[in-house]
């Protein structure tokens, strides 16, 4: 698993790496653009929403929302990625922070229409994901929603199939979303899942 220094080194070439994997329909970024587009279009159903992006990277998704006039907050643990994103979004509220520790105190009094995260939550183990998602719901406004797009599978069997098909590319140090596991910790009417590609999906959790 990359630490913050590893992501700093990867930052300048990150988008190119993603595009290469996405265009060849290979793990880990097959379906990447579709994931971002679905989340973007979901957020755009509400005008002038306040959005928190967790692990925003170089700001690929949040830049589109920022340009549309949305109020953008974000946390990322890579100083270099934040620098790149801040150049694109100078008025966004961006913080360097490790979300495995929760959210920074500076956000304690802020509430959001949407909390989004793409290709970041796999850095948390399954039990940590449950705890973190529960904490995030406290930061939502009424009718707010959490949108998580990541390497994800509906069942453990499909994850295992993905691992076998990916062979030496598979990162065994990361903990990918298995919806069948996570759904049991939340009211069934509040949580849903969409498989976007053979290795990517979007999980939605409502307030």
N, C-alpha and C positions, 0 to 999 in steps of 0.2 A: 504494500500500500504506500502511495506517495505521501510524504509529509509536506508541510508548507513550503520548504525549500525545494522539494521536488516539483511542486506545482509552479513555483516561481521560475524554475528552469524551463518548464514545459510551456509557460504562458505564451511566449511569442509564436510558437508553432502549434498551439492548441487547436485553433480553428481549422488549420490545414490538416491536422491529424484526424479530426472528427470528420471532415469532408471526405477524406480518402476512404475511411471505414464505411461511412454512410453510402457513398456512391457505389461501392462494391457490394452493398447489402450484407456486410459481414459484421459479426460480433466485434466490438461492443456497441457500435453506433448505427447499426441498421435501424431505420425508422426514425432517426434523430430529428430530421426536419419535420416529419409528420407529428411527432410528439410536441415539439415547440409550437407548431401551427395550431394544434388542437387546444393547447393551453392558452395560447394567445387569443384565439377566437372565443374561448370560454370567458376569459377575463373581459373581453370587449363587449360582452352582453350587458355590462354595467358601466355607465359613463362615469368618468372622473373618479374611478375607484382608487383606494389606497392599497398599495401592493407591497408585500415583503417578499423578496427573492432570497432564498437560502442557498448559498453556494452558487452565486451568480456567474462566477468565472469571468470571462471577458465581456459579459453583458449582451450577448447575442439576442436573447429574448427580451430582457428588460429595456434595451435600447429602443425597440419597436414600441413598447408601451410608453416609455418616456417621451418619445417623439409624438405620441398620440395625446399627451397631456395628462397621463396618469401620475399619481404621486408615488414615487419609487423610494423604497427603503431596501437595503440589501446587506447581507453579511457574507464574508468569504475569508478564508484564512490565509490566502496568498496575497502578499503585499503587491507583487507585480501585477497579478490579475486585477486587483483593485485600481492600480494606476491606469491600466488600459481601459477599464470600465469608466473610470472617472473622467478620462479625456472625452469619452462619448456622451457622458451624462453628468455635466458639471454641477447641476443643482440637485442631484439625487443624494439621499442620505445613505452613505456607504460606510460600513464599519468592518474593520479587521477583527475577526473573532472565530473561535473554534466552536461550531455548533454542537459538537459532542458534549459540550458543557452547558447546553441549553441556549438561551438567547441573552445578549448583553443587557446589563441594567439600563442602558440608555433607551431601551425599547419598552421598559416596564409600563409606561403610561400611554403607549401607542396601541391603537387597535386597527385591525386591517379587514378590508373586504375580502381580499384574497391573500393567502400565503402560498407561494409557489416554490417548487424546488425541482431542478432538472439535473439528473446524473450526479447526485451528491449524497443522497441518503444511504446509498449502499456502503458508505463508510461506517455505518452503525450496525451493530449486531441486531438480531431479530428482537431481543428483549429491549434493547435500547431504542429501537424504532417505535415500539409500542409506547414507551415512556415519553419519548420526544413528541410523538403525535398527540398524545393526551395533553402535554404541556402547551402545544401550539394552539389547541382549541380555545384556551383561555385568552389568546391574543386576537381572536376573531370578533368582529362586530356581529350583531344579530344577522342571521342569514348569510354569514360569511362562510368561506369554503377553503379547504386546503387541497391543492392540486400537486401531486407528486408524479413526475415523469422520470423514468429511470429504466435501467436494465431490470426486467421484471418478468415474472411468469405466474400463471394462474395457479399452478400446482407444483408440488415438489418434483413430481415425475417429469414435468415439462422442463423444469430447471435442469434436471439431470440429463435429459435429452439434449438440451442446449450445450451443456458442458461437454458431452461426448462429441457433438458435431463441431465444436470450436477447437478441439484438440489442444495444441500447444499455446493457442492464443488466450485461453481461459485464465482469468486471474482468480486463483483459489483463495486469496487473502481478503477478497471483498464479499460482502453479504448481500445478495440480491433479494429483491422483494419477491416473496411468495404470497400471493393474495389469499389463498386458502388458509394460511396461518394467521395473517394479520386480521382478517375479517371477523374472526371469533372474539376479538377484544373490543369491538365497537358495535353499536346498535345496527342491525342489518339495513334499516331504512336510511342510515346516515352514510354508509360506505358503499362504494361501487368501484368497478375496475373495467378497463378497456385494454385489450391486447392490440398493440399497434403494429408490431412486427414480430418476427420469430424470437426476438430477444429484448423487446421494449414494450412497456405498457404504461398506462396512466391510472393512478389511484386517486379517487376523489373522496374527501371526508368533509361532511357538512357540520356546521355548528350544532 
